[in-house]
């Protein structure tokens, strides 16, 4: 039976871990929190050893042969182990599907398998995911629809010991515009600021920042996650609020530099640690790295320098002055969508 990530998080607290779990979907917050619940349950049940298998360097898939060998090798340090397989594309390939299916056909008593996937649709599943369902649990983080968001927010408020009337819940839903991470952050802030009374619209207005305000952090997240339409909308919002392009470029350049460094890493997990990138942000970078290679990221850096020159009134010799906002939008659209790179004449 397919569960919601929140249902799975409750399930793993109620009893011993099952042999296998699959947590998938394009809502990274819900996938991460459900996976964290499995990890926490494993620790509570004395499972102290964890092995992680994911694509590294130029590989598109984890090292399945190494994983298969580890299934049959006894642990030197712990009686039980948690094996994690991370599939950003949600597709294990032929070999991966075989390895996972064979594991599920006769799961070792000392191993629990946790598979997480950053993308998911009905077409992603197959015999391997059906095998997981037979011995374990599957949770899919389908995108939250606009009419579902108030209920999601209300449930999260209750889980944090907060109460709000329906108008206040709707206000928060309107402010975050479907951004679950923004909603979660605002709710954590409410937990600190609330006096314990039921939150009404007026009190919510006082306590909650306008999370729908188009700040540079969410603009960059939209570009890195491949959401071109959001990029254009946020650019219009920032421009309308009177922001200046040079004030935004520092963060834009920093994120592109980070992606450029990651694109050259032979071991992406180690690179994330070296760059101090949180687990919740890693899926965003993985999606961006799948769209562009190192050469393209270098081209984006060069283009960012050009945008900076335009914003500071230094057009290229022989050319008419350009609109810095248009140049910035084209850059971020190219980051979001490879086909938009033609707007920059970027090759790679």
Sine and cosine of phi, psi and omega as CSV:
sin_phi,cos_phi,sin_psi,cos_psi,sin_omega,cos_omega
0.00,0.00,0.71,-0.71,0.01,-1.00
-0.99,0.14,0.76,-0.64,-0.01,-1.00
-0.95,-0.31,0.29,-0.96,0.26,-0.97
-0.98,0.18,0.47,-0.88,0.01,-1.00
-0.82,0.58,-0.60,0.80,0.00,-1.00
-0.92,0.39,-0.57,0.82,0.05,-1.00
-0.93,0.38,-0.64,0.77,0.02,-1.00
-0.90,0.43,-0.65,0.76,0.02,-1.00
-0.86,0.51,-0.59,0.81,0.06,-1.00
-0.96,0.29,-0.63,0.77,-0.04,-1.00
-0.87,0.49,-0.69,0.72,-0.11,-0.99
-0.94,0.35,-0.29,0.96,0.04,-1.00
-0.99,0.15,-0.24,0.97,-0.16,-0.99
-1.00,-0.04,-0.25,0.97,-0.05,-1.00
-0.21,-0.98,-0.11,-0.99,-0.03,-1.00
-0.90,0.44,0.48,-0.88,0.02,-1.00
-0.88,0.47,0.59,-0.81,0.10,-0.99
-0.99,0.15,0.23,-0.97,-0.05,-1.00
-0.90,0.43,-0.45,0.89,-0.08,-1.00
-0.46,-0.89,0.53,-0.85,0.06,-1.00
-0.67,-0.74,0.58,-0.81,0.16,-0.99
-0.81,-0.59,0.85,-0.52,0.04,-1.00
-0.84,-0.55,0.87,-0.50,-0.14,-0.99
-0.61,-0.79,0.34,-0.94,0.08,-1.00
0.62,-0.78,0.26,-0.96,-0.07,-1.00
-1.00,-0.03,0.12,0.99,0.09,-1.00
-0.99,-0.17,1.00,-0.01,-0.14,-0.99
-0.85,0.52,-0.55,0.83,0.00,-1.00
-0.89,0.45,-0.71,0.70,-0.05,-1.00
-0.94,0.35,-0.63,0.78,0.05,-1.00
-0.90,0.43,-0.72,0.69,-0.04,-1.00
-0.89,0.46,-0.70,0.71,-0.06,-1.00
-0.93,0.36,-0.59,0.81,0.06,-1.00
-0.92,0.38,-0.66,0.75,0.05,-1.00
-0.91,0.42,-0.63,0.77,0.05,-1.00
-0.88,0.47,-0.58,0.81,0.02,-1.00
-0.91,0.41,-0.62,0.78,0.06,-1.00
-0.91,0.42,-0.70,0.72,0.01,-1.00
-0.88,0.47,-0.67,0.74,0.00,-1.00
-0.90,0.43,-0.65,0.76,0.04,-1.00
-0.90,0.43,-0.61,0.79,0.03,-1.00
-0.88,0.47,-0.71,0.70,0.02,-1.00
-0.89,0.46,-0.66,0.75,-0.01,-1.00
-0.90,0.43,-0.44,0.90,-0.01,-1.00
-0.99,-0.11,0.24,0.97,0.10,-0.99
0.99,0.11,0.23,0.97,0.04,-1.00
-1.00,0.03,0.98,-0.19,-0.12,-0.99
-0.98,-0.18,-0.25,0.97,-0.05,-1.00
-0.98,-0.22,0.75,-0.66,-0.02,-1.00
-0.74,-0.67,0.77,-0.64,0.06,-1.00
-0.90,-0.44,0.70,-0.72,-0.07,-1.00
-0.89,-0.46,0.73,-0.68,0.02,-1.00
-0.82,-0.58,0.85,-0.53,0.01,-1.00
-0.45,-0.89,0.26,-0.97,0.02,-1.00
-0.92,0.40,0.68,-0.73,-0.01,-1.00
-0.80,-0.59,0.54,-0.84,0.07,-1.00
0.86,0.51,-0.79,-0.61,-0.01,-1.00
-1.00,0.04,-0.01,1.00,0.01,-1.00
-0.95,0.32,0.58,-0.81,0.03,-1.00
-0.99,-0.12,-0.20,0.98,-0.03,-1.00
-0.67,-0.74,0.33,-0.94,0.11,-0.99
-0.90,0.44,0.22,-0.97,0.06,-1.00
-0.98,0.18,1.00,-0.05,-0.11,-0.99
-0.92,0.39,-0.56,0.83,0.00,-1.00
-0.92,0.40,-0.63,0.78,0.04,-1.00
-0.91,0.41,-0.63,0.78,0.01,-1.00
-0.91,0.41,-0.69,0.72,-0.01,-1.00
-0.88,0.47,-0.64,0.77,0.04,-1.00
-0.90,0.43,-0.61,0.79,0.00,-1.00
-0.92,0.39,-0.52,0.85,0.06,-1.00
-0.84,0.54,-0.60,0.80,-0.12,-0.99
-0.99,-0.13,-0.09,1.00,-0.01,-1.00
-1.00,-0.05,0.74,-0.67,0.02,-1.00
-0.94,0.35,0.53,-0.85,0.05,-1.00
-0.96,0.28,0.63,-0.77,0.03,-1.00
-1.00,0.02,-0.26,0.97,-0.17,-0.98
-0.85,-0.52,-0.38,0.93,-0.10,-1.00
-0.58,-0.82,0.42,-0.91,-0.01,-1.00
-0.99,0.16,-0.41,0.91,0.00,-1.00
-0.71,-0.70,0.52,-0.86,-0.07,-1.00
-0.70,-0.71,0.46,-0.89,0.11,-0.99
-0.93,-0.36,0.87,-0.50,0.05,-1.00
-0.98,-0.21,0.80,-0.60,0.04,-1.00
-0.93,-0.37,0.74,-0.67,0.10,-0.99
-0.88,-0.48,0.83,-0.56,-0.05,-1.00
-0.94,-0.34,0.87,-0.49,-0.05,-1.00
-0.85,-0.52,1.00,0.01,-0.02,-1.00
-0.83,0.56,-0.59,0.81,-0.03,-1.00
-1.00,0.05,-0.18,0.98,-0.04,-1.00
0.98,0.22,0.15,0.99,-0.05,-1.00
-0.83,-0.55,0.89,-0.45,-0.02,-1.00
-0.99,0.12,-0.16,0.99,-0.07,-1.00
0.97,0.24,0.08,-1.00,-0.06,-1.00
-0.89,0.46,-0.74,0.67,-0.05,-1.00
-0.92,0.38,-0.69,0.72,0.01,-1.00
-0.89,0.45,-0.65,0.76,0.04,-1.00
-0.88,0.48,-0.63,0.77,0.02,-1.00
-0.91,0.42,-0.73,0.68,-0.05,-1.00
-0.88,0.47,-0.70,0.71,-0.01,-1.00
-0.91,0.41,-0.68,0.73,-0.01,-1.00
-0.89,0.45,-0.67,0.74,0.00,-1.00
-0.92,0.39,-0.60,0.80,0.09,-1.00
-0.86,0.51,-0.72,0.69,-0.07,-1.00
-0.94,0.34,-0.43,0.90,0.00,-1.00
-0.94,0.35,-0.44,0.90,0.02,-1.00
-0.45,-0.89,0.94,0.34,-0.13,-0.99
-0.91,0.42,0.74,-0.68,0.08,-1.00
-0.87,0.50,0.60,-0.80,-0.07,-1.00
-0.94,0.33,-0.30,0.95,-0.08,-1.00
-0.98,-0.19,0.14,0.99,-0.08,-1.00
-0.77,-0.64,0.71,-0.71,0.24,-0.97
-0.92,-0.40,0.70,-0.71,-0.06,-1.00
-0.96,-0.27,0.77,-0.64,0.05,-1.00
-0.86,-0.52,0.92,-0.40,0.04,-1.00
-0.96,-0.30,0.80,-0.60,0.08,-1.00
-0.88,-0.48,0.59,-0.81,-0.03,-1.00
-0.70,-0.71,0.72,-0.69,-0.03,-1.00
-0.99,0.12,-0.27,0.96,0.05,-1.00
-0.78,-0.62,0.52,-0.85,0.01,-1.00
-0.33,-0.94,0.62,-0.78,0.13,-0.99
-0.46,-0.89,0.06,-1.00,0.01,-1.00
-0.88,0.47,-0.45,0.89,-0.02,-1.00
-0.98,0.19,-0.28,0.96,-0.03,-1.00
-0.95,0.30,-0.50,0.86,-0.07,-1.00
-0.95,0.31,0.16,-0.99,-0.01,-1.00
-0.05,-1.00,-0.33,-0.94,-0.02,-1.00
-0.88,0.47,-0.53,0.85,-0.02,-1.00
-0.93,0.37,-0.66,0.75,0.01,-1.00
-0.96,0.28,-0.55,0.83,0.09,-1.00
-0.90,0.44,-0.58,0.82,0.04,-1.00
-0.91,0.42,-0.64,0.77,0.06,-1.00
-0.89,0.45,-0.68,0.74,-0.03,-1.00
-0.88,0.48,-0.55,0.83,-0.04,-1.00
-0.93,0.38,-0.55,0.83,-0.07,-1.00
-0.94,-0.35,-0.13,0.99,-0.08,-1.00
-0.58,-0.82,-0.68,-0.73,-0.06,-1.00
-0.66,-0.75,0.54,-0.84,0.08,-1.00
-0.85,-0.52,0.75,-0.66,0.07,-1.00
-0.80,-0.60,0.77,-0.64,-0.02,-1.00
-0.88,-0.48,0.79,-0.61,0.03,-1.00
-1.00,-0.05,0.98,0.22,0.07,-1.00
-0.91,0.40,0.53,-0.85,0.01,-1.00
-0.81,0.59,0.67,-0.74,0.05,-1.00
-0.96,0.27,0.84,-0.55,0.02,-1.00
-0.98,0.22,0.42,-0.91,-0.04,-1.00
-0.79,0.61,-0.65,0.76,-0.04,-1.00
-0.97,0.25,-0.24,0.97,0.02,-1.00
-1.00,-0.02,-0.31,0.95,-0.11,-0.99
-0.88,0.48,-0.68,0.73,0.02,-1.00
-0.84,0.54,-0.65,0.76,0.02,-1.00
-0.91,0.41,-0.63,0.78,0.03,-1.00
-0.89,0.45,-0.69,0.73,0.00,-1.00
-0.91,0.42,-0.69,0.72,-0.01,-1.00
-0.88,0.47,-0.66,0.75,0.02,-1.00
-0.90,0.44,-0.66,0.76,0.00,-1.00
-0.93,0.36,-0.60,0.80,0.07,-1.00
-0.86,0.51,-0.72,0.69,0.00,-1.00
-0.89,0.46,-0.63,0.78,-0.01,-1.00
-0.91,0.42,-0.35,0.94,0.04,-1.00
-0.98,-0.18,0.19,0.98,0.03,-1.00
0.97,0.23,0.39,0.92,-0.03,-1.00
-0.93,-0.36,0.48,-0.88,0.05,-1.00
-0.79,-0.61,0.66,-0.75,0.00,-1.00
-0.56,-0.83,0.57,-0.82,0.07,-1.00
-0.97,0.23,0.19,-0.98,-0.14,-0.99
-0.89,0.46,-0.59,0.81,0.02,-1.00
-0.90,0.44,-0.65,0.76,0.01,-1.00
-0.92,0.38,-0.63,0.77,0.04,-1.00
-0.89,0.46,-0.69,0.73,0.00,-1.00
-0.91,0.42,-0.60,0.80,0.04,-1.00
-0.87,0.49,-0.72,0.69,0.01,-1.00
-0.90,0.44,-0.64,0.77,0.04,-1.00
-0.88,0.48,-0.66,0.75,0.02,-1.00
-0.91,0.42,-0.61,0.79,-0.05,-1.00
-0.93,0.36,-0.64,0.77,-0.11,-0.99
-1.00,0.07,-0.22,0.98,0.12,-0.99
0.78,0.63,0.70,0.72,0.07,-1.00
0.99,0.11,-0.02,1.00,0.00,-1.00
-1.00,0.09,0.98,-0.20,-0.08,-1.00
-0.92,0.40,-0.59,0.81,0.03,-1.00
-0.89,0.45,-0.68,0.74,0.05,-1.00
-0.89,0.47,-0.66,0.75,0.02,-1.00
-0.88,0.47,-0.71,0.71,0.00,-1.00
-0.88,0.47,-0.65,0.76,0.01,-1.00
-0.91,0.42,-0.67,0.75,0.01,-1.00
-0.91,0.41,-0.61,0.79,-0.01,-1.00
-0.92,0.39,-0.62,0.78,0.07,-1.00
-0.89,0.45,-0.60,0.80,0.05,-1.00
-0.93,0.38,-0.65,0.76,0.04,-1.00
-0.87,0.49,-0.60,0.80,0.01,-1.00
-0.87,0.49,-0.58,0.82,0.01,-1.00
-0.98,0.20,-0.54,0.84,-0.15,-0.99
-0.99,-0.14,-0.35,0.94,-0.08,-1.00
-0.94,0.35,0.53,-0.85,0.00,-1.00
-0.99,-0.11,0.13,0.99,0.03,-1.00
0.99,-0.12,-0.25,0.97,0.04,-1.00
-0.98,0.22,0.28,-0.96,0.07,-1.00
-0.91,0.41,0.77,-0.64,-0.02,-1.00
-0.98,0.18,0.84,-0.55,0.12,-0.99
-0.97,-0.23,-0.05,-1.00,-0.08,-1.00
-0.87,0.49,-0.70,0.72,-0.04,-1.00
-0.89,0.45,-0.70,0.72,-0.01,-1.00
-0.92,0.38,-0.63,0.78,0.04,-1.00
-0.88,0.47,-0.65,0.76,0.05,-1.00
-0.85,0.53,-0.66,0.75,-0.03,-1.00
-0.93,0.36,-0.60,0.80,-0.17,-0.98
-1.00,-0.04,-0.45,0.89,-0.13,-0.99
-0.98,-0.17,0.81,-0.59,0.11,-0.99
-0.93,0.37,0.38,-0.92,0.02,-1.00
-0.95,0.30,1.00,0.05,-0.07,-1.00
-0.93,0.37,-0.26,0.96,0.06,-1.00
-0.99,0.14,-0.09,1.00,0.07,-1.00
-0.88,0.48,0.70,-0.72,-0.17,-0.99
-1.00,0.07,1.00,0.09,0.00,-1.00
-1.00,0.00,0.22,-0.97,-0.14,-0.99
-0.91,0.42,-0.53,0.85,-0.03,-1.00
-0.90,0.44,-0.70,0.71,0.00,-1.00
-0.96,0.29,-0.49,0.87,0.09,-1.00
-0.88,0.47,-0.74,0.68,0.00,-1.00
-0.91,0.42,-0.68,0.74,0.03,-1.00
-0.85,0.53,-0.67,0.75,0.00,-1.00
-0.89,0.46,-0.68,0.73,0.01,-1.00
-0.91,0.42,-0.73,0.69,-0.04,-1.00
-0.92,0.40,-0.53,0.85,-0.01,-1.00
-0.99,0.13,-0.08,1.00,0.04,-1.00
1.00,0.08,0.41,0.91,-0.04,-1.00
-0.98,-0.19,0.98,0.18,-0.09,-1.00
-0.88,0.47,-0.66,0.75,-0.02,-1.00
-0.88,0.47,-0.63,0.78,0.04,-1.00
-0.91,0.41,-0.60,0.80,0.02,-1.00
-0.84,0.54,-0.77,0.64,-0.03,-1.00
-0.89,0.46,-0.66,0.75,-0.01,-1.00
-0.91,0.41,-0.66,0.75,-0.01,-1.00
-0.94,0.35,-0.59,0.81,0.07,-1.00
-0.86,0.51,-0.70,0.72,0.02,-1.00
-0.89,0.46,-0.64,0.77,0.00,-1.00
-0.90,0.43,-0.72,0.69,0.00,-1.00
-0.89,0.45,-0.67,0.74,0.00,-1.00
-0.90,0.44,-0.67,0.74,0.01,-1.00
-0.91,0.42,-0.44,0.90,0.01,-1.00
-0.99,0.11,-0.03,1.00,0.06,-1.00
1.00,0.07,0.27,0.96,0.06,-1.00
-0.92,0.39,0.37,-0.93,0.02,-1.00
-0.94,-0.34,0.66,-0.75,-0.03,-1.00
-0.84,0.55,-0.72,0.69,-0.01,-1.00
-0.84,0.54,-0.50,0.87,0.00,-1.00
-0.94,0.34,-0.37,0.93,-0.01,-1.00
-1.00,-0.05,-0.45,0.89,-0.19,-0.98
-0.91,0.41,-0.49,0.87,-0.01,-1.00
-0.84,0.54,-0.74,0.67,0.00,-1.00
-0.94,0.33,-0.61,0.80,0.03,-1.00
-0.87,0.50,-0.74,0.67,-0.02,-1.00
-0.90,0.43,-0.64,0.77,0.00,-1.00
-0.87,0.50,-0.69,0.72,-0.01,-1.00
-0.92,0.39,-0.64,0.77,0.02,-1.00
-0.92,0.40,-0.63,0.77,0.06,-1.00
-0.88,0.47,-0.66,0.75,0.03,-1.00
-0.88,0.47,-0.73,0.69,0.01,-1.00
-0.89,0.46,-0.62,0.78,0.03,-1.00
-0.88,0.47,-0.68,0.73,0.02,-1.00
-0.91,0.41,-0.67,0.74,0.00,-1.00
-0.90,0.43,-0.57,0.82,-0.05,-1.00
-0.91,0.41,-0.31,0.95,0.01,-1.00
-0.98,-0.19,-0.01,1.00,-0.08,-1.00
-0.97,0.26,0.68,-0.74,0.07,-1.00
-0.99,0.12,-0.41,0.91,0.03,-1.00
-0.77,-0.64,0.98,-0.21,-0.13,-0.99
-0.92,0.40,-0.59,0.81,0.02,-1.00
-0.88,0.48,-0.71,0.70,0.04,-1.00
-0.91,0.41,-0.58,0.81,0.01,-1.00
-0.91,0.41,-0.64,0.77,0.06,-1.00
-0.87,0.50,-0.67,0.74,0.02,-1.00
-0.90,0.43,-0.69,0.73,-0.01,-1.00
-0.90,0.44,-0.59,0.81,0.00,-1.00
-1.00,0.07,-0.05,1.00,-0.01,-1.00
0.84,0.54,0.75,0.66,0.01,-1.00
-0.99,-0.12,0.84,-0.54,-0.05,-1.00
-0.90,0.43,0.41,-0.91,0.03,-1.00
-0.84,0.55,-0.62,0.78,-0.06,-1.00
-0.92,0.40,-0.38,0.93,-0.01,-1.00
-1.00,-0.07,-0.27,0.96,-0.10,-1.00
-0.89,0.46,-0.65,0.76,0.03,-1.00
-0.85,0.52,-0.57,0.82,0.02,-1.00
-0.88,0.47,-0.73,0.69,0.02,-1.00
-0.91,0.41,-0.62,0.78,0.00,-1.00
-0.88,0.48,-0.67,0.74,0.02,-1.00
-0.89,0.46,-0.69,0.72,-0.02,-1.00
-0.91,0.42,-0.64,0.77,-0.02,-1.00
-0.93,0.36,-0.45,0.89,0.06,-1.00
-0.95,0.32,-0.43,0.90,-0.04,-1.00
-1.00,0.08,-0.50,0.86,-0.14,-0.99
-0.71,-0.70,0.60,-0.80,0.07,-1.00
-1.00,-0.06,-0.01,-1.00,-0.08,-1.00
-0.87,0.50,-0.64,0.77,-0.01,-1.00
-0.88,0.48,-0.65,0.76,0.01,-1.00
-0.92,0.39,-0.64,0.77,0.02,-1.00
-0.90,0.44,-0.59,0.81,0.08,-1.00
-0.89,0.45,-0.63,0.77,0.04,-1.00
-0.91,0.42,-0.60,0.80,0.05,-1.00
-0.90,0.43,-0.64,0.77,0.04,-1.00
-0.88,0.48,-0.68,0.73,0.03,-1.00
-0.89,0.45,-0.64,0.77,0.02,-1.00
-0.92,0.40,-0.60,0.80,0.04,-1.00
-0.89,0.47,-0.63,0.78,0.08,-1.00
-0.89,0.46,-0.61,0.79,0.04,-1.00
-0.91,0.41,-0.66,0.75,0.04,-1.00
-0.87,0.49,-0.66,0.76,0.02,-1.00
-0.87,0.50,-0.68,0.74,0.03,-1.00
-0.89,0.45,-0.66,0.75,0.03,-1.00
-0.89,0.46,-0.70,0.71,-0.03,-1.00
-0.89,0.45,-0.49,0.87,-0.03,-1.00
-0.99,-0.12,0.21,0.98,0.09,-1.00
0.98,0.21,0.51,0.86,0.00,-1.00
-0.86,-0.51,0.95,0.31,0.02,-1.00
-0.91,0.40,0.38,-0.92,0.02,-1.00
-0.92,0.40,0.53,-0.85,-0.08,-1.00
-0.84,0.55,0.72,-0.70,0.06,-1.00
0.99,0.11,0.04,1.00,-0.02,-1.00
-0.90,-0.44,0.46,-0.89,0.06,-1.00
-0.95,0.31,0.50,-0.87,0.07,-1.00
-0.83,0.56,0.61,-0.79,-0.02,-1.00
-0.93,-0.38,0.27,-0.96,0.06,-1.00
-0.99,0.10,0.88,-0.47,-0.05,-1.00
-0.90,0.44,-0.56,0.83,0.00,-1.00
-0.92,0.40,-0.65,0.76,0.04,-1.00
-0.91,0.42,-0.66,0.75,0.01,-1.00
-0.90,0.43,-0.65,0.76,0.02,-1.00
-0.92,0.40,-0.66,0.75,0.01,-1.00
-0.88,0.47,-0.67,0.74,0.01,-1.00
-0.89,0.45,-0.64,0.77,0.03,-1.00
-0.87,0.49,-0.76,0.64,-0.06,-1.00
-0.95,0.32,-0.50,0.86,0.11,-0.99
-0.91,0.41,-0.60,0.80,0.05,-1.00
-0.92,0.40,-0.59,0.81,0.08,-1.00
-0.90,0.43,-0.64,0.77,-0.05,-1.00
-0.96,0.27,-0.64,0.77,-0.13,-0.99
-0.70,-0.71,0.91,-0.41,-0.03,-1.00
-0.79,0.61,-0.59,0.81,-0.03,-1.00
-0.91,0.41,-0.37,0.93,0.01,-1.00
-0.98,0.21,-0.10,0.99,0.00,-1.00
-0.89,0.46,-0.39,0.92,0.03,-1.00
-0.90,0.43,-0.36,0.93,0.07,-1.00
-0.90,0.43,-0.41,0.91,-0.03,-1.00
-0.97,-0.22,-0.11,0.99,-0.17,-0.99
0.86,0.51,0.59,0.81,0.02,-1.00
-1.00,0.05,0.69,-0.73,0.04,-1.00
-0.90,-0.43,0.43,-0.90,0.07,-1.00
0.53,-0.85,0.00,0.00,0.00,0.00
